Amino acid sequence: MEEIKSCQKCQGKKRIIGKDGTIRPCWDCLNSGEMDQHSKNPKDSGIQI
């Protein structure tokens, strides 16, 4: 079974919403390889376009 890791900054959402309402990717998740642009389940990725 795959262990689910939760990021301290984004709580596993893979995005961070700023105080002014801007949305950006979580750089910690991106650097650690948690965000895969070639995901087989894009609806389950938690990223919204």
Contact map, one row per residue, 1 for C-alpha under 8 A:
1110000000000000000000000000000000000000000000000
1111000000000000000000000000000000000000000000000
1111100000000000000000000000000000000000000000000
0111110000000000000000000000000000000000000000000
0011111000010000000000000000000000000000000000000
0001111101110000000000000000000000000000000000000
0000111111110000000000000001100000000000000000000
0000011111100000000000000000000000000000000000000
0000001111100001000000000100000000000000000000000
0000011111111111000000000100000000000000000000000
0000011111111100000000000000000000000000000000000
0000111001111100000000000000000000000000000000000
0000000001111111000000000000000000000000000001100
0000000001111111000000001100100000100000000001100
0000000001001111100000111100000000000000000000100
0000000011001111110000111100000000000000000000000
0000000000000011111011110000000000000000000000000
0000000000000001111111110000000000000000000000000
0000000000000000111111000000000000000000000000000
0000000000000000011111000000000000000000000000000
0000000000000000111111100000000000000000000000000
0000000000000000111111110000000000000000000000000
0000000000000011110011111000000000000000000000000
0000000000000011110001111100000000000000000000000
0000000000000111000000111110010000000000000000000
0000000011000111000000011111110000000000000000000
0000000000000000000000001111111000000000000000000
0000001000000000000000000111111100000000000000000
0000001000000100000000000111111111100000000000000
0000000000000000000000001111111111100000000000000
0000000000000000000000000011111111000000000000000
0000000000000000000000000001111111000000000000000
0000000000000000000000000000111111110000000000000
0000000000000000000000000000111111110000000000000
0000000000000100000000000000110011111000000000000
0000000000000000000000000000000011111110000000000
0000000000000000000000000000000000111110000000000
0000000000000000000000000000000000011111000000000
0000000000000000000000000000000000011111110010000
0000000000000000000000000000000000000111110000000
0000000000000000000000000000000000000011111110000
0000000000000000000000000000000000000011111111100
0000000000000000000000000000000000000000111111100
0000000000000000000000000000000000000000111111000
0000000000000000000000000000000000000010111111100
0000000000001100000000000000000000000000011111110
0000000000001110000000000000000000000000011011111
0000000000000000000000000000000000000000000001111
0000000000000000000000000000000000000000000000111
